[in-house]
């Protein structure tokens, strides 16, 4: 189950670009597709942090 979370950022960035590839609206002066990719990078980082904390091997290292 946890490894399936790794496909979410991939689908978020690559799957969303064909639907959200547009200049308007702008958010903070940036085109929407650039904001979409930037939010995908942040989303990917959050998924990796979640997976790191869910991995039982990392909990053993913290106790040592």
C-alpha positions in Angstrom: 0.0 0.0 0.0 2.7 2.4 0.9 4.6 2.0 -2.3 1.5 3.0 -4.2 1.9 6.4 -2.8 5.0 6.9 -4.9 2.9 6.9 -8.1 0.7 9.8 -6.9 3.3 12.6 -7.6 4.0 11.1 -11.0 0.4 11.1 -11.9 -0.1 14.5 -10.4 2.5 16.2 -12.5 2.4 14.3 -15.8 -1.3 13.4 -15.7 -2.4 17.0 -14.9 -0.3 18.9 -17.4 -2.5 18.1 -20.5 -5.6 19.3 -18.6 -4.0 22.4 -17.0 -1.6 23.5 -19.7 -2.7 27.1 -19.9 -1.3 30.6 -19.3 -4.4 32.1 -17.7 -5.2 32.4 -14.8 -2.0 33.6 -13.2 -1.3 33.0 -9.6 1.1 35.4 -7.9 2.1 36.5 -11.4 3.1 33.0 -12.5 1.4 31.0 -15.3 -0.9 28.3 -14.0 1.1 25.5 -15.5 4.2 26.6 -13.6 2.3 26.8 -10.4 0.9 23.3 -11.1 4.4 21.9 -11.5 5.7 23.7 -8.5 2.9 22.4 -6.4 3.7 18.9 -7.7 7.2 19.2 -6.5 6.0 20.2 -3.0 3.4 17.4 -3.1 6.2 14.9 -4.0 8.3 16.0 -1.1 5.3 15.6 1.3 4.7 12.1 0.0 8.3 11.2 0.6 8.2 12.5 4.1 5.1 10.5 4.9 6.7 7.3 3.5 9.8 7.9 5.5 7.9 8.1 8.7 5.8 5.1 7.8 8.8 2.9 7.0 9.4 0.5 10.0 13.2 0.3 9.1 13.5 4.0 9.9 12.0 3.6 13.3 14.6 1.1 14.3 17.4 3.6 13.4 15.9 6.4 15.5 15.8 4.2 18.6 19.5 3.3 18.3 
